[in-house]
């Protein structure tokens, strides 16, 4: 007997050698300075390719020598056969209006070598839905496994914790790294606001050379090597756009798709086209808001719905039936505003005081700030999705989202002093300059 059984996997060989040495899992784990969970996962095959350092510690603890040790280490390095490719969650509908973004992000991950992409933007703008489409394109076109983590549903994400007085990586992290190995794999961390530590990704990237990570969050996380991709609302038809051409904009196409999902026999009255285009403009092309609005068109015409929203901008709750996440439009904006710095909040309030688009130089002149400083702040607001770019021939222009503008004005009104009995109401700062 040379101590080499006809084992088909490293887990089986490890169990054979442990039992042959008369050790329990706990005893072997203690001798190898590992957690018993890590050892149990290796024996069960949940860790397909353990780290060489881990294998060395276990071999030392088992007292393996010569050919027996060589076979033990070679088996640990051998890739286990893959029976199936892990797929992402199944989407519940076609993606509309984001086709170009989906193709570009897929190419960035699979062909251009980007290892860490962060998709950032306002709540309800469609980050998770776009990430899901990218995951499916990657899975189907490149054949990569996709591991999807809903960070909003886990108390703590896997991380390589090392308690004081112990050696070796955390078993959960070890399992994840072992499952990925050196195969090209996409890991999606959905809703990872403040939930990802740099050490986690650094070690994963080091352990898994072909790993790609796609993150969705409300703002950039400031991670090393992070390529930030801001996701703006869908394109809306501009004022004065021909009604027929307006129906081809991304926001209108999504709104009509949701309306037809509820009413498959819907035939659009040409007289409704201007109101539908205006409704999409008013809701800023936000996918969640458009789906909510479509649900209520079962009871209201686009014109009456638009009139109601104009009076009370945030009176658009989720309808009884919806595919997207149930939430509140105001809550998403409140959260985005709450996370702003004082400087960002001041600039946003300034820009929201007048319904127009701006160039950086124009807005900087009104604010009294330098153009470079103002440019930096506007860039930060763009990343957070509260400001959108406006197509223009004379260079980059931008505008505050309508709903964000309404929230700013509402807050300014709540904080403004009561008007004097014998004079007009005081105007908010910069209002006169902005209105001119």
C-alpha positions as CSV (number, residue, x, y, z in Angstrom):
1,X,0.0,0.0,0.0
2,X,1.4,3.3,-1.0
3,X,-1.4,5.4,0.3
4,X,-2.8,6.3,-3.1
5,X,-6.4,5.3,-3.6
6,X,-8.3,5.3,-6.9
7,X,-9.9,8.7,-6.0
8,X,-11.6,10.7,-8.8
9,X,-11.5,14.1,-7.1
10,X,-9.4,16.0,-4.7
11,X,-12.2,15.9,-2.1
12,X,-12.3,12.2,-2.2
13,X,-8.5,11.9,-1.9
14,X,-8.5,14.3,1.0
15,X,-11.2,12.4,2.9
16,X,-9.3,9.1,2.3
17,X,-6.0,10.5,3.6
18,X,-7.7,12.0,6.6
19,X,-9.5,8.8,7.6
20,X,-6.3,6.8,6.9
21,X,-4.5,9.0,9.4
22,X,-7.3,8.5,11.9
23,X,-8.1,12.2,12.1
24,X,-11.5,14.0,12.4
25,X,-12.2,17.0,10.3
26,X,-11.9,19.2,13.4
27,X,-8.5,17.7,14.3
28,X,-7.1,18.0,10.8
29,X,-8.3,21.6,10.5
30,X,-6.6,22.5,13.8
31,X,-3.3,20.9,12.8
32,X,-3.5,22.7,9.4
33,X,-4.5,26.1,10.9
34,X,-7.7,26.1,8.8
35,X,-11.4,26.4,9.7
36,X,-13.3,23.1,9.9
37,X,-15.8,24.6,7.4
38,X,-13.0,25.2,4.8
39,X,-11.9,21.5,5.2
40,X,-15.5,20.3,5.0
41,X,-16.0,22.3,1.8
42,X,-12.9,20.9,0.2
43,X,-14.0,17.3,1.0
44,X,-17.5,18.0,-0.3
45,X,-16.1,19.3,-3.6
46,X,-17.5,22.8,-3.1
47,X,-13.9,24.1,-3.5
48,X,-12.7,22.7,-6.8
49,X,-9.2,24.1,-6.8
50,X,-7.9,25.1,-3.4
51,X,-4.9,27.5,-3.0
52,X,-1.5,25.9,-3.1
53,X,-0.7,27.2,0.3
54,X,-3.8,25.6,1.7
55,X,-2.9,22.2,0.1
56,X,0.6,22.5,1.5
57,X,-0.7,23.1,5.0
58,X,-3.1,20.1,4.8
59,X,-0.3,17.8,3.3
60,X,2.0,18.8,6.2
61,X,-0.7,18.1,8.8
62,X,-1.3,14.7,7.2
63,X,2.4,13.9,7.1
64,X,2.4,13.1,3.4
65,X,5.7,12.4,1.8
66,X,7.2,11.3,-1.6
67,X,4.9,10.1,-4.3
68,X,1.9,10.2,-2.1
69,X,2.4,13.9,-1.5
70,X,3.0,14.5,-5.2
71,X,-0.2,12.8,-6.2
72,X,-2.1,14.7,-3.5
73,X,-0.8,18.1,-4.7
74,X,-1.3,17.2,-8.4
75,X,-4.9,16.2,-7.8
76,X,-5.6,19.5,-6.1
77,X,-4.3,21.4,-9.1
78,X,-6.3,19.4,-11.6
79,X,-9.4,21.2,-12.8
80,X,-12.6,19.3,-12.1
81,X,-14.9,18.6,-15.0
82,X,-17.6,21.3,-15.4
83,X,-21.0,19.8,-15.8
84,X,-23.0,22.9,-16.4
85,X,-22.5,26.6,-16.8
86,X,-24.0,28.8,-14.1
87,X,-26.6,31.2,-15.6
88,X,-27.8,34.5,-14.3
89,X,-31.4,35.0,-13.2
90,X,-34.0,34.9,-16.0
91,X,-35.2,38.4,-17.2
92,X,-39.0,38.9,-17.0
93,X,-39.3,41.0,-20.2
94,X,-37.3,42.4,-23.1
95,X,-35.0,45.4,-22.5
96,X,-36.1,48.5,-24.4
97,X,-34.0,51.6,-25.0
98,X,-30.7,50.3,-23.6
99,X,-29.6,48.1,-26.5
100,X,-26.5,50.1,-27.4
101,X,-25.4,50.3,-23.7
102,X,-25.9,46.6,-23.3
103,X,-23.8,45.7,-26.3
104,X,-21.0,48.2,-25.3
105,X,-20.8,46.9,-21.7
106,X,-20.7,43.3,-22.9
107,X,-17.8,44.1,-25.3
108,X,-16.0,45.9,-22.5
109,X,-16.1,42.9,-20.3
110,X,-15.6,40.1,-22.8
111,X,-13.4,41.7,-25.5
112,X,-11.7,44.8,-24.2
113,X,-10.3,43.4,-20.9
114,X,-12.1,45.6,-18.4
115,X,-12.2,43.7,-15.1
116,X,-14.3,46.0,-12.9
117,X,-17.2,48.1,-14.2
118,X,-19.5,50.1,-11.9
119,X,-22.9,51.0,-13.3
120,X,-24.1,54.1,-11.3
121,X,-27.2,56.2,-11.4
122,X,-30.4,57.2,-9.7
123,X,-32.7,54.6,-8.2
124,X,-35.3,53.5,-10.8
125,X,-33.1,54.4,-13.8
126,X,-32.7,50.7,-14.7
127,X,-29.2,49.7,-13.5
128,X,-30.2,46.2,-12.4
129,X,-32.2,45.5,-15.6
130,X,-29.3,46.6,-17.8
131,X,-26.8,44.5,-15.7
132,X,-29.1,41.5,-16.1
133,X,-29.1,42.0,-19.9
134,X,-25.3,42.3,-20.0
135,X,-25.0,39.2,-17.8
136,X,-27.2,37.2,-20.3
137,X,-25.3,38.5,-23.3
138,X,-22.1,37.5,-21.7
139,X,-23.4,34.1,-20.7
140,X,-24.9,33.3,-24.2
141,X,-22.2,34.9,-26.4
142,X,-19.1,34.0,-24.5
143,X,-20.3,31.0,-22.6
144,X,-19.1,32.4,-19.3
145,X,-20.7,31.3,-16.0
146,X,-22.4,34.2,-14.2
147,X,-22.6,34.5,-10.5
148,X,-25.3,37.0,-9.4
149,X,-25.3,38.5,-5.9
150,X,-28.2,40.6,-4.8
151,X,-26.3,42.7,-2.2
152,X,-29.6,44.1,-0.9
153,X,-30.6,40.7,0.3
154,X,-27.4,39.6,2.1
155,X,-26.5,40.9,5.5
156,X,-22.7,40.7,4.7
157,X,-21.1,39.9,1.4
158,X,-18.4,37.2,1.2
159,X,-15.1,38.7,2.4
160,X,-11.7,37.3,3.3
161,X,-12.0,37.8,7.0
162,X,-9.0,36.6,9.1
163,X,-9.8,36.7,12.9
164,X,-6.9,37.4,15.2
165,X,-4.9,34.3,16.0
166,X,-5.9,32.3,13.0
167,X,-4.4,31.7,9.6
168,X,-6.0,31.1,6.2
169,X,-8.9,32.8,4.3
170,X,-12.5,32.8,5.3
171,X,-14.3,29.6,4.2
172,X,-17.1,31.4,2.3
173,X,-14.6,33.5,0.4
174,X,-12.5,30.4,-0.2
175,X,-15.5,28.6,-1.6
176,X,-16.3,31.5,-4.0
177,X,-12.7,31.7,-5.2
178,X,-12.6,28.0,-5.6
179,X,-15.8,27.9,-7.7
180,X,-14.5,30.6,-10.0
181,X,-10.9,29.4,-10.2
182,X,-9.1,30.4,-13.4
183,X,-12.2,30.2,-15.7
184,X,-13.5,33.4,-17.4
185,X,-16.4,34.3,-15.1
186,X,-18.7,37.3,-14.6
187,X,-19.6,38.2,-11.0
188,X,-22.4,40.7,-10.7
189,X,-22.8,42.6,-7.4
190,X,-26.3,44.2,-7.7
191,X,-27.1,47.1,-5.4
192,X,-23.6,47.1,-3.9
193,X,-23.9,50.5,-2.2
194,X,-21.2,50.6,0.5
195,X,-21.2,46.8,0.5
196,X,-17.9,46.0,-1.3
197,X,-14.5,46.3,0.4
198,X,-11.4,46.8,-1.8
199,X,-9.6,43.9,-0.1
200,X,-12.3,41.5,-1.2
201,X,-12.0,42.4,-4.9
202,X,-8.2,42.7,-4.7
203,X,-7.9,39.1,-3.4
204,X,-10.6,37.8,-5.8
205,X,-8.8,39.3,-8.8
206,X,-5.5,37.9,-7.6
207,X,-6.9,34.4,-7.1
208,X,-9.1,34.4,-10.2
209,X,-7.1,35.9,-13.2
210,X,-10.0,35.7,-15.6
211,X,-12.7,37.2,-13.3
212,X,-14.8,40.1,-14.4
213,X,-16.9,42.1,-12.0
214,X,-20.0,44.3,-12.8
215,X,-21.3,46.4,-9.9
216,X,-24.5,48.4,-9.7
217,X,-24.7,51.3,-7.2
218,X,-26.1,54.7,-6.7
219,X,-22.7,56.4,-6.8
220,X,-19.0,55.4,-7.6
221,X,-17.5,53.3,-4.8
222,X,-13.9,54.6,-5.3
223,X,-12.4,51.1,-5.9
224,X,-9.0,50.6,-7.4
225,X,-9.3,50.0,-11.1
226,X,-13.0,50.9,-11.1
227,X,-14.3,52.0,-14.5
228,X,-17.4,54.1,-13.7
229,X,-20.3,54.1,-16.2
230,X,-23.0,56.6,-15.4
231,X,-26.4,55.5,-16.5
232,X,-28.6,58.5,-17.4
233,X,-32.4,58.3,-17.9
234,X,-33.7,57.2,-21.3
235,X,-33.6,59.7,-24.1
236,X,-36.9,61.8,-24.4
237,X,-38.2,63.7,-27.4
238,X,-37.3,67.4,-27.2
239,X,-40.0,70.1,-27.2
240,X,-41.3,70.7,-30.7
241,X,-40.3,67.3,-32.0
242,X,-42.5,66.0,-34.7
243,X,-45.1,63.7,-33.1
244,X,-44.2,60.8,-35.4
245,X,-40.5,61.1,-34.7
246,X,-41.2,61.5,-31.0
247,X,-42.7,58.0,-30.9
248,X,-39.2,56.6,-31.9
249,X,-37.5,57.9,-28.8
250,X,-36.3,55.4,-26.2
251,X,-38.6,56.7,-23.4
252,X,-41.7,56.7,-25.6
253,X,-41.0,53.2,-26.9
254,X,-40.7,51.9,-23.3
255,X,-43.8,53.6,-22.1
256,X,-45.8,52.2,-25.1
257,X,-44.4,48.7,-24.5
258,X,-45.7,48.8,-20.9
259,X,-49.1,50.1,-22.0
260,X,-49.4,47.3,-24.6
261,X,-48.4,44.7,-22.1
262,X,-51.5,45.7,-20.1
263,X,-53.6,46.3,-23.2
264,X,-52.4,44.0,-26.1
265,X,-55.0,45.4,-28.5
266,X,-54.0,49.1,-27.8
267,X,-54.3,51.3,-30.9
268,X,-52.7,54.7,-30.2
269,X,-54.9,57.7,-31.0
270,X,-52.7,60.2,-33.0
271,X,-54.2,62.9,-30.8
272,X,-52.5,61.3,-27.7
273,X,-49.0,61.5,-29.2
274,X,-48.1,65.0,-28.0
275,X,-49.4,64.2,-24.4
276,X,-47.4,60.9,-24.4
277,X,-44.2,62.7,-25.5
278,X,-44.8,65.4,-22.8
279,X,-45.5,62.7,-20.2
280,X,-42.1,61.1,-21.0
281,X,-40.4,64.5,-20.8
282,X,-42.0,65.3,-17.5
283,X,-41.0,61.9,-16.0
284,X,-37.4,62.5,-17.2
285,X,-37.4,59.2,-19.1
286,X,-36.9,57.3,-15.8
287,X,-37.9,53.6,-16.6
288,X,-39.5,53.0,-13.2
289,X,-41.6,56.2,-13.5
290,X,-42.6,55.2,-17.0
291,X,-43.8,51.8,-16.0
292,X,-45.8,53.2,-13.1
293,X,-47.4,55.8,-15.5
294,X,-48.2,53.0,-18.0
295,X,-50.1,51.1,-15.3
296,X,-52.3,54.0,-14.5
297,X,-53.2,54.7,-18.2
298,X,-55.7,51.8,-17.7
299,X,-57.8,54.4,-15.7
300,X,-56.6,57.8,-17.0
301,X,-55.7,59.2,-20.4
302,X,-52.2,60.4,-20.9
303,X,-53.4,64.0,-20.8
304,X,-55.3,63.7,-17.5
305,X,-52.4,61.8,-15.9
306,X,-50.0,64.5,-17.0
307,X,-52.3,67.2,-15.6
308,X,-52.5,65.4,-12.2
309,X,-48.7,65.0,-12.1
310,X,-48.1,68.6,-13.0
311,X,-50.0,69.6,-9.9
312,X,-48.5,67.0,-7.6
313,X,-45.2,65.7,-9.1
314,X,-44.7,62.8,-6.7
315,X,-48.3,61.4,-6.7
316,X,-47.3,58.4,-8.9
317,X,-47.3,55.2,-6.8
318,X,-46.7,51.7,-8.1
319,X,-49.8,50.3,-9.8
320,X,-51.1,46.9,-8.5
321,X,-49.3,45.0,-11.3
322,X,-45.7,45.9,-12.2
323,X,-42.6,44.0,-13.4
324,X,-40.1,46.4,-11.9
325,X,-39.2,46.9,-8.2
326,X,-42.0,48.5,-6.2
327,X,-40.9,51.7,-4.7
328,X,-41.5,55.4,-4.4
329,X,-40.2,58.0,-6.9
330,X,-39.8,60.6,-4.1
331,X,-37.9,58.1,-1.9
332,X,-35.3,57.5,-4.6
333,X,-34.8,61.2,-5.1
334,X,-34.8,62.0,-1.4
335,X,-32.0,59.4,-0.9
336,X,-30.0,60.8,-3.8
337,X,-30.3,64.3,-2.4
338,X,-29.5,63.2,1.1
339,X,-26.1,61.7,0.0
340,X,-25.0,65.0,-1.6
341,X,-22.3,67.1,-0.1
342,X,-23.1,70.6,0.9
343,X,-21.3,72.0,-2.1
344,X,-23.2,69.6,-4.5
345,X,-26.5,70.5,-2.9
346,X,-25.9,74.2,-3.2
347,X,-25.1,73.9,-6.9
348,X,-28.1,71.6,-7.6
349,X,-30.4,74.0,-5.9
350,X,-29.0,76.9,-7.9
351,X,-29.4,75.1,-11.2
352,X,-32.9,73.9,-10.3
353,X,-34.2,77.4,-9.8
354,X,-34.8,78.0,-13.5
355,X,-36.3,75.6,-16.1
356,X,-33.5,75.7,-18.7
357,X,-30.4,73.9,-19.8
358,X,-26.9,75.3,-19.2
359,X,-23.4,75.4,-20.3
360,X,-20.8,75.1,-17.6
361,X,-19.5,78.7,-18.3
362,X,-23.1,80.1,-18.1
363,X,-23.9,78.4,-14.8
364,X,-20.4,79.1,-13.3
365,X,-20.9,82.8,-14.1
366,X,-24.2,82.9,-12.3
367,X,-22.9,81.0,-9.3
368,X,-19.8,83.1,-8.8
369,X,-17.6,80.0,-8.8
370,X,-14.7,79.3,-11.1
371,X,-15.4,77.2,-14.2
372,X,-13.1,74.3,-13.1
373,X,-14.7,74.0,-9.7
374,X,-18.2,74.2,-11.2
375,X,-17.3,71.6,-13.8
376,X,-16.2,69.2,-11.1
377,X,-19.4,69.6,-9.2
378,X,-21.6,69.1,-12.3
379,X,-19.6,66.0,-13.2
380,X,-20.4,64.6,-9.7
381,X,-24.1,65.4,-10.1
382,X,-24.1,63.7,-13.6
383,X,-22.6,60.5,-12.0
384,X,-25.4,60.5,-9.4
385,X,-28.0,60.9,-12.1
386,X,-29.6,64.2,-10.9
387,X,-28.3,66.1,-14.0
388,X,-28.5,65.0,-17.6
389,X,-26.6,66.0,-20.7
390,X,-28.6,67.9,-23.3
391,X,-27.7,67.5,-27.1
392,X,-26.4,70.8,-28.4
393,X,-24.3,72.0,-31.4
394,X,-22.3,74.5,-29.4
395,X,-20.8,72.0,-26.9
396,X,-21.9,70.2,-23.8
397,X,-25.0,71.5,-22.0
398,X,-26.8,70.0,-19.1
399,X,-30.1,70.3,-17.2
400,X,-31.5,69.2,-13.8
401,X,-34.0,66.4,-14.0
402,X,-37.6,67.7,-13.8
403,X,-38.4,65.7,-10.7
404,X,-35.2,66.7,-9.0
405,X,-36.0,70.3,-9.8
406,X,-39.5,69.9,-8.3
407,X,-38.0,68.5,-5.1
408,X,-35.5,71.4,-4.9
409,X,-38.2,74.0,-5.3
410,X,-40.4,72.2,-2.8
411,X,-37.6,72.2,-0.2
412,X,-36.7,75.8,-0.9
413,X,-40.4,76.8,-0.4
414,X,-40.5,74.9,2.9
415,X,-37.4,76.7,4.1
416,X,-38.3,80.2,2.8
417,X,-39.6,82.8,5.3
418,X,-43.2,83.8,5.2
419,X,-43.9,86.8,2.9
420,X,-44.4,90.2,4.6
421,X,-47.9,91.5,4.6
422,X,-47.0,94.7,2.7
423,X,-44.5,93.3,0.2
424,X,-43.8,90.6,-2.3
425,X,-42.4,87.2,-1.3
426,X,-38.6,87.2,-1.1
427,X,-36.9,85.4,-4.0
428,X,-34.5,82.5,-3.4
429,X,-30.8,83.2,-3.9
430,X,-29.8,83.7,-7.6
431,X,-33.4,83.4,-8.8
432,X,-33.4,86.7,-10.5
433,X,-30.2,86.0,-12.4
434,X,-31.4,82.5,-13.3
435,X,-34.7,83.7,-14.6
436,X,-33.2,86.3,-16.9
